[in-house]
């Protein structure tokens, strides 16, 4: 059975200042998602599911169904901002969705096979797609899932802070701990993260980080739903609380004995967290096209 690629494309783009999911970065008008779909097809994925907001669904379907609908099945799941949660009343009004963990959950009805999860605005590289697709086909089990790990210093932006899941791995490349850090940047030559009070803590720039490139079994959905209810109960008064994928993984590792195999990537991260990142991504893609890694026109 071919695995599915789940693309998290419901982000608000608050730091970017627009709908970055649809912004063109390739020489023939391609988006970062187009490169991810191209790499997924080459690697052997059988379906793409995109998590989007209702108000961008028409635009996203017009972009990606037209380009890729004849080459791979594309389906869409909707992540709403304010959603009812069974058994929980008096939820605060929110302006942003509940986060990446909730975004994965809303695709439950569309996925019955092993699946990979990626961000819409991150360029992961073809080797990463090949490695995780192979693992999903051959190595994954209910108790051993996977993720692609990137080197922290290769994933920073020159234009502001980024969010990363900072990882500790053992000698056999299994994940020991993962901590979501939402405010990482290089300050005076040192990589640090800031907490909510502005305190700075140094980070090892050679650490592995998660870029939200995960590989899961479909049983992940049920376990995530249970964790989500507990998270909402604990954060019912916090309208800014976000349910991140690493929170689910950490809980499952601690409570269920889940193991996460870390597939290494030394690739330089490319993404468009900020508007100023776009010209850098455009130039790097031009270099990849020139080197023959991608055709000038993907479709």
C-alpha positions as CSV (number, residue, x, y, z in Angstrom):
1,X,0.0,0.0,0.0
2,X,1.4,3.4,-1.0
3,X,1.6,5.9,1.8
4,X,-0.2,9.3,1.8
5,X,1.3,12.7,2.1
6,X,-0.5,15.0,4.5
7,X,0.3,18.7,3.8
8,X,-0.5,21.2,6.6
9,X,-1.6,24.3,4.6
10,X,-4.1,26.0,7.0
11,X,-1.6,28.5,8.5
12,X,-2.6,32.1,8.8
13,X,0.7,33.5,7.5
14,X,0.8,36.2,10.2
15,X,4.6,36.6,10.1
16,X,4.7,36.3,6.3
17,X,1.9,38.8,5.6
18,X,-0.1,36.8,3.1
19,X,-1.1,33.4,1.7
20,X,2.3,31.9,1.5
21,X,0.9,28.5,0.6
22,X,0.1,29.9,-2.9
23,X,3.1,32.2,-3.3
24,X,5.2,31.5,-6.4
25,X,8.9,30.6,-5.9
26,X,9.8,28.5,-8.9
27,X,10.9,29.6,-12.4
28,X,7.6,28.6,-13.9
29,X,5.4,29.9,-11.1
30,X,5.6,26.8,-8.8
31,X,4.9,27.0,-5.1
32,X,6.8,25.2,-2.4
33,X,3.9,22.8,-2.2
34,X,4.3,22.0,-5.9
35,X,7.9,20.9,-5.2
36,X,6.7,18.7,-2.3
37,X,4.1,17.0,-4.5
38,X,6.6,16.5,-7.3
39,X,9.1,14.9,-4.8
40,X,6.3,12.8,-3.2
41,X,5.3,11.4,-6.6
42,X,8.9,10.6,-7.5
43,X,9.4,8.9,-4.1
44,X,6.3,6.7,-4.4
45,X,3.5,8.3,-2.4
46,X,0.0,7.4,-3.6
47,X,-2.2,10.3,-2.4
48,X,-1.9,13.9,-1.2
49,X,-4.3,15.3,1.5
50,X,-4.1,19.0,2.2
51,X,-5.4,20.6,5.4
52,X,-6.7,24.1,4.5
53,X,-9.1,26.7,5.9
54,X,-12.5,26.9,4.3
55,X,-11.9,30.5,3.1
56,X,-8.9,29.4,0.9
57,X,-10.3,26.0,-0.3
58,X,-11.4,27.3,-3.7
59,X,-8.0,29.0,-4.4
60,X,-6.0,26.0,-3.3
61,X,-8.1,23.5,-5.4
62,X,-7.8,25.8,-8.4
63,X,-4.0,25.8,-8.0
64,X,-3.2,22.2,-7.2
65,X,-6.1,20.1,-8.8
66,X,-5.3,21.7,-12.1
67,X,-1.6,21.0,-12.0
68,X,-1.5,17.6,-10.3
69,X,-5.0,16.0,-10.4
70,X,-4.1,13.8,-13.4
71,X,-0.9,12.6,-11.7
72,X,-1.9,11.9,-8.1
73,X,-5.1,11.9,-6.0
74,X,-5.6,15.1,-4.1
75,X,-8.1,15.5,-1.3
76,X,-8.8,18.3,1.2
77,X,-9.6,18.5,4.9
78,X,-10.8,21.7,6.6
79,X,-9.3,23.0,9.8
80,X,-11.6,25.6,11.4
81,X,-10.5,28.1,14.0
82,X,-13.4,27.7,16.5
83,X,-14.6,24.1,16.7
84,X,-16.9,22.3,19.1
85,X,-15.1,19.7,21.3
86,X,-17.3,16.9,22.7
87,X,-17.7,17.1,26.4
88,X,-16.1,20.5,26.8
89,X,-18.1,23.7,27.1
90,X,-17.3,27.4,27.4
91,X,-14.4,27.4,25.1
92,X,-12.8,30.8,24.5
93,X,-13.1,32.5,21.2
94,X,-10.0,32.0,19.1
95,X,-8.3,33.9,16.3
96,X,-5.9,31.1,15.3
97,X,-6.4,27.4,14.8
98,X,-5.5,24.9,17.6
99,X,-2.1,24.1,16.0
100,X,-0.4,21.4,14.0
101,X,-1.6,18.5,16.1
102,X,-5.2,19.5,15.6
103,X,-4.5,20.0,11.9
104,X,-3.4,16.4,11.5
105,X,-6.6,15.2,13.4
106,X,-9.0,16.8,10.9
107,X,-7.7,14.6,8.1
108,X,-8.7,11.4,10.0
109,X,-11.6,10.5,7.7
110,X,-9.4,10.6,4.6
111,X,-6.4,8.5,5.6
112,X,-6.4,4.7,6.4
113,X,-2.8,4.0,5.5
114,X,0.7,5.0,6.8
115,X,1.2,8.7,6.1
116,X,3.8,11.4,6.2
117,X,3.1,14.9,7.5
118,X,4.8,18.1,6.2
119,X,4.4,21.9,6.4
120,X,3.2,23.7,3.3
121,X,5.9,26.3,3.5
122,X,9.0,24.2,4.1
123,X,11.1,22.8,1.2
124,X,12.4,19.5,2.5
125,X,14.4,18.1,-0.4
126,X,13.9,15.0,-2.5
127,X,16.2,12.7,-0.4
128,X,14.0,13.3,2.6
129,X,10.8,12.2,0.7
130,X,12.5,9.1,-0.6
131,X,13.8,8.1,2.8
132,X,10.5,8.6,4.7
133,X,8.4,6.9,1.9
134,X,10.7,3.9,2.0
135,X,10.4,3.7,5.7
136,X,6.6,4.0,5.6
137,X,6.4,1.2,3.1
138,X,8.9,-1.2,4.8
139,X,9.9,-0.3,8.3
140,X,7.0,1.3,10.2
141,X,5.0,-0.5,12.8
142,X,2.3,0.5,15.3
143,X,4.9,1.0,18.0
144,X,7.7,2.5,15.8
145,X,7.0,5.6,13.7
146,X,9.5,8.0,12.2
147,X,10.5,11.6,11.5
148,X,13.1,13.4,9.4
149,X,15.6,15.3,11.6
150,X,17.4,18.4,10.4
151,X,20.4,20.2,11.9
152,X,19.3,23.3,13.8
153,X,21.8,25.7,12.3
154,X,20.6,24.7,8.8
155,X,17.0,25.7,9.6
156,X,17.3,29.3,10.8
157,X,15.9,32.4,9.1
158,X,18.0,35.6,8.7
159,X,14.9,37.7,9.1
160,X,13.5,36.7,12.5
161,X,12.6,33.9,14.9
162,X,11.4,30.4,13.9
163,X,9.6,27.6,15.8
164,X,11.3,24.2,15.9
165,X,11.0,20.9,17.8
166,X,14.4,20.5,19.4
167,X,15.4,16.8,19.6
168,X,17.7,14.6,21.7
169,X,18.4,11.3,20.0
170,X,20.2,8.1,21.2
171,X,23.1,6.2,19.7
172,X,20.7,4.2,17.4
173,X,19.0,7.3,16.1
174,X,15.8,6.9,18.1
175,X,14.2,10.0,19.5
176,X,14.7,10.5,23.3
177,X,13.1,13.8,23.9
178,X,11.5,16.6,21.8
179,X,10.7,20.1,23.1
180,X,8.8,22.6,21.0
181,X,10.6,26.0,21.0
182,X,8.5,28.7,19.4
183,X,11.0,31.6,19.4
184,X,14.5,30.6,18.1
185,X,16.9,32.9,16.4
186,X,20.6,33.7,16.2
187,X,21.5,36.7,18.5
188,X,25.1,38.0,18.6
189,X,26.4,34.9,16.9
190,X,24.6,32.5,19.3
191,X,21.5,30.4,18.7
192,X,19.0,30.9,21.5
193,X,15.3,30.5,22.2
194,X,13.2,33.0,24.2
195,X,10.5,32.1,26.6
196,X,7.3,34.0,27.1
197,X,9.0,36.4,29.5
198,X,11.8,37.2,27.1
199,X,14.5,35.1,28.9
200,X,17.1,33.6,26.6
201,X,18.5,30.1,26.7
202,X,21.4,29.0,24.5
203,X,20.8,26.0,22.1
204,X,23.4,23.7,20.6
205,X,23.2,24.7,16.9
206,X,24.2,21.1,15.9
207,X,21.2,19.6,17.6
208,X,18.6,17.8,15.5
209,X,15.2,19.5,15.1
210,X,11.9,18.5,13.8
211,X,10.6,20.4,10.8
212,X,7.3,18.7,11.0
213,X,8.2,15.9,8.6
214,X,6.7,12.9,10.4
215,X,5.7,9.4,9.5
216,X,2.8,7.8,11.3
217,X,0.4,4.9,11.3
218,X,-3.3,5.7,11.0
219,X,-3.7,4.7,14.7
220,X,-2.0,8.0,15.5
221,X,-5.4,9.8,15.0
222,X,-7.2,8.1,17.8
223,X,-4.3,8.7,20.2
224,X,-4.0,12.3,19.2
225,X,-7.7,12.9,19.8
226,X,-7.4,11.6,23.4
227,X,-4.4,13.9,24.0
228,X,-6.2,16.8,22.4
229,X,-9.1,16.7,24.8
230,X,-6.8,16.7,27.8
231,X,-4.8,19.6,26.3
232,X,-8.0,21.7,25.8
233,X,-9.2,21.0,29.3
234,X,-5.8,22.2,30.7
235,X,-5.7,25.3,28.4
236,X,-9.4,26.2,28.3
237,X,-8.7,29.8,29.4
238,X,-5.7,30.3,27.1
239,X,-7.0,31.3,23.6
240,X,-3.4,31.3,22.3
241,X,-2.6,27.7,23.3
242,X,-1.5,25.5,20.4
243,X,-1.6,21.7,20.3
244,X,1.7,20.9,18.5
245,X,2.6,17.5,17.0
246,X,5.6,17.1,19.4
247,X,3.2,17.3,22.4
248,X,1.4,14.2,21.1
249,X,4.6,12.4,20.3
250,X,6.1,13.1,23.7
251,X,3.0,11.9,25.5
252,X,2.8,8.7,23.4
253,X,6.5,8.0,24.0
254,X,6.0,8.4,27.7
255,X,2.7,6.6,28.1
256,X,2.5,4.1,25.3
257,X,6.2,3.3,24.7
258,X,6.2,4.7,21.2
259,X,9.5,4.7,19.4
260,X,10.4,7.3,16.8
261,X,13.2,6.5,14.3
262,X,15.0,9.7,13.3
263,X,16.0,9.7,9.6
264,X,18.9,12.1,9.3
265,X,19.0,15.0,6.8
266,X,21.9,17.4,6.4
267,X,20.0,19.5,3.9
268,X,19.9,23.3,4.2
269,X,16.4,24.2,5.1
270,X,14.4,26.4,2.8
271,X,11.1,28.1,3.7
272,X,9.2,31.3,3.7
273,X,8.5,32.2,7.3
274,X,9.0,35.8,6.4
275,X,8.5,37.8,3.2
276,X,12.2,38.5,3.1
277,X,12.9,34.7,2.9
278,X,11.2,34.5,-0.5
279,X,14.1,35.8,-2.7
280,X,16.5,33.5,-1.0
281,X,14.3,30.5,-1.7
282,X,13.8,31.6,-5.3
283,X,17.5,31.7,-5.9
284,X,18.2,28.4,-4.2
285,X,15.5,26.7,-6.4
286,X,17.1,28.3,-9.5
287,X,20.4,26.7,-8.5
288,X,18.7,23.3,-8.1
289,X,17.1,23.6,-11.5
290,X,20.4,24.6,-13.0
291,X,22.1,21.6,-11.4
292,X,19.4,19.3,-12.9
293,X,17.7,18.4,-9.6
294,X,14.4,19.6,-10.9
295,X,13.0,20.4,-14.4
296,X,12.5,24.1,-15.1
297,X,8.7,23.4,-15.3
298,X,7.5,20.7,-12.9
299,X,4.2,19.9,-14.8
